[in-house]
Amino acid sequence: MTTLPDRSAVNVPCLECPLRQRTAFKPKSDEEIAFIQSMEVQHRRVGGGAEIVHQGQIDPELFTLFSGWAYRHKTLPDGRRQILNFLLPGDILGSQASLLDASDHSIEALTDVELCVFSRRRIWSLFERMPQLAFELSWFGAREENRVDEALTSVGQRTARERMAALVLSLDRRCDHLDMVSDGGFTFPLTRQHLADTLGLSLVHTIKTWSHLRVLGLFRLTGGRLFLLNPRLTERWANDYDTGGHGRSSDRSHDLRPQTPLPVKLPCSPRHATS
């Protein structure tokens, strides 16, 4: 793991975590925050492109993503890569590896990231002393399974244009729930190769599909920011990707999905699950 020089040596206390102010997260009790703080061992900065967890790693640490983007992927012996999902602030990294003997996937920083590092050895005490937090950790696993199910459905059944529309729509909704959308757009650090490795398409096919949907007016990429121009049409192209009908913030009052678990620094839980 390539660790960046620590320009902010002072860790952010869980009680003062800025993510707790975002509308996507629900508050935690003082007792829960104190317990989470006792589990944290380090605040780490990692450069974009660096591995956070590598496939086959034994006894990896447990992280929450404080800032930046990362992604989970599996790589075959011949170098072919499948990106499993993208990780945004508030997501937990390494939970599977923390509970199993070894990690069956890798996690790489897509951008420069900051990580809150937690002791793997104290996971059992979380289940013993904080059942609500333990439930949220378990729910996180269910949410990850749901995202992988959607990705598998896209790769197995959706057309190239449907896959692309579904992915863009999913990232837009997740960023919106995290208050990362401003002026209709959000930072979009994915390259065409990232898209190809996520959607199971060749690079050439990915570029053609992206260009086709852009010409149709579904979205615009300007200055590293993606703007979803026609959400309704994108939903149609995604072929009912989100059957719950959960759109941007104006529709959040209709979001009946379970609460999302353990966020960054684990101080609070997202109010809305983000698919």
N, C-alpha and C positions, 0 to 999 in steps of 0.2 A: 504494500500500500504506500503510495506516494503522499506523505504528509506535508502540507504546506507550512511555511514558517508561520508561527502563531503570532499574528498581529493583534490578537485580542486575548491576552493570556488569562484574563479574569473570566471564569465561567459564569454563565447566566444562571442565577438561582432559579429553581423550578417555580418558585412563587412569583418571580418577575418575568417569566417566559413570555415574550411578546405574542406568541401564538395563542395564548389564553384569551387575548382580546378579540380574536377573530370570531366571526359569527358562526363558523362551522363547528366550534368546539363548545362543549358544555363544561361547567365548572366542576372542580373536585373539592372535596373537603380538605381542611387543613391537615388532618391526620393522613389522608391519602397522599397529599403533596409531600409531607414530611417523609413518608415511607419511600416514595419514589426518589426523593432527593438522596436518601440513604443508600439506594441501589446504584446511583450514578457514580462512576469512577473517573470519568474523563470527558472533556469537551474537545473534539478533534476536528481539525480542518484537513480536507483531502482534495487534491487537485483533480480536475476533470480528466477522465480517461484512466484513472487509477482503479485497481481492484480493491473493493472493500472486503468482500468474502470471495474465496476462490473455490471452485468445484472440487469436492473431496476434502475440504479443510476440516480438520478435527478440532473440536472444542473452540469454535469461533465465539466471538463476543456478540452481545445483543445490542442493537443500535436503534435509535429513532432519528429520523432525518429532520434536522433543525432548519436547514435551508438548502436550496438547490434541487437538482433532479438526479435520479439514479435509475438503474434498471436491472432486473433479474434476467439471466439468460443461461442457456445450456449450450455447450459447444461439443460437437462430435470430434472424434480423433482426427478427421481430415480437415478440421478447421471450420466446417459449416456451423453457423450459429442460429439459434432460435431465441429471439427475445420474448420472454414470458409476460412481463408487464413492466410498466414504468412506475417509479416511486416518487412521490411528492412530499413536501413538508407535512409532518405529522404521521407518516407511514413508519411502520416498524420494519427493520431489516435484520435478517438472520434468525427469525423466530423458529423456523423449521430446524435449522442447524443447531440451534440452542437446545432443542428438545430431542433431537436424534443424535446418532453417533457421529455423523459427518454431513457436511452440506452436499446436496445433490445438484446444486446449481451455483452459479457465480453471481456476484452483485458488483456492478461497475458504476462509478460516478460519471454521469453524463455531462455535468457541469462541475465547477468547483462546489463542494458541499461542506456543510458543517454537520457533525454527528454528535449526538449525545450517546455515550458509551455506558452500558450497564453490565453489572456482574452476572454472568451466566449461572454462577453457583447459587445465586439468591432467588432464582426463578421459583424454586419449590416453596420458599417462604412467602412468595406472593400468593400462591394458592392456599397456603395455610392461614395467613393473617389477613389477606385482603381479597375475599371472594369476589367482590364486584369487579375489581381490577383483573382478577384471574379470568372472570367470565368475558371481559372485554378483550383480553388477550386471545381467548379461544374464539371469540367472534371474529377477531381479525383474521384468523386462519380460515374461517368460513367465507369471509369476504374475498380473500385471496383466491380461494377455490372458485368462487363465483366469477372472478375476473378471468381466471384461466379457462373456465368453461366457455365464457363468451369468446375468448380468443380462439379456442379450439373450434367453436361453431363457425367463426369467421373463416378460418383456414380451411375447414372441411366443407362448408356449404355455401358461403357467400361468394358472390362474384368479386372480381378485383375492385370494382368501383364501390360495391357495398362494403367491402372490408375497409377501404380507405375512409369512406364516409362515417362508418361506425367508430373507427379509431379517433378521428378528428372530433366527432361529437362527444365521445367519452372523455377525452382530455379537456375539451372546453367545459364540460359540466363539472369535472373534478376541480379544475382551476377556479371556476366560478364559485363553487362551494367553499373554497379556501380563500376567497377574496383576492385572487390573483388576476382577475380580469379587470382591466381598466380601459375606458374609452372603447369598449367592444372587443378588445384584443388581449392576448396573453403571450408571454415569452415562449417561443417555440424552438428549443435547442436541437430538435431531431434532424438528422441528415436524411437524405434519400436512402442511404444504406440502412440506417436504423429502421426506417419504414419498411424496407424490403425484408429485413430479417424478422420483423414483427408480423408482417402479413403473409409471409410464405410466398413471396413473389420474386421474380428476377429483378435486378436493378433496372433494366431497360423497361420492363413492364410497369414497375413502380413509377418511374418518371413519366411514362405515357399516361398512366391512370391519374396521377397527381395533376398533370397539365390539363387533362380532360375535365376534371371536376372544377379546377380553377377557372377554366374558360366558361363553364356552365354557370359560374357566379356563386358557387357554394361558399368559397372562402378566398381570402387574399393573404399572402405572406409578404410583409413589408418590414424592413429593418429588423429582422429576427423576431417579429411579432406576428402571430396568426390571428386573423379576424374572421369570425364566422359570420358571413354576410346573409345567409338564408337558412336559419335553423330548421324551419319546417321542411324545406326541400331536402336538407341534409338528413333529417329524420326519415324521410321517405326513401332516400337512397340507401340509408342504413338498414332498411327492411325491418322496421319495428325493432330496432336494437334495444331500446329501453321501453319495455311493455308497461312500465309503471307511469310513463308519461312525465318524467321528472325533467323539466327544462331548467332554465336559468333561474336566478334568484326570485323573479316575479312569481314563479310557480312553486316556491319552496314550501308554502303553507300546505300543499297537498302531498308532501313527501312523508309517507308512512313507513318507510323502511326502518330497520333496527338502527340503533345508535352505533356509530363507528367507534372502535376501541382505541385504547392507548395511543395518544398522539405524541408529538415531539416532546421530549423530556417527560413524557407520560403525565403531565399535570392535569389534562382535561381530555374529554373525548369529543370527537366531531359529532355535531347534532345530526348530521345527515350522512348516510353511507354514500360513497361516491363511486359509481361503477366505472 
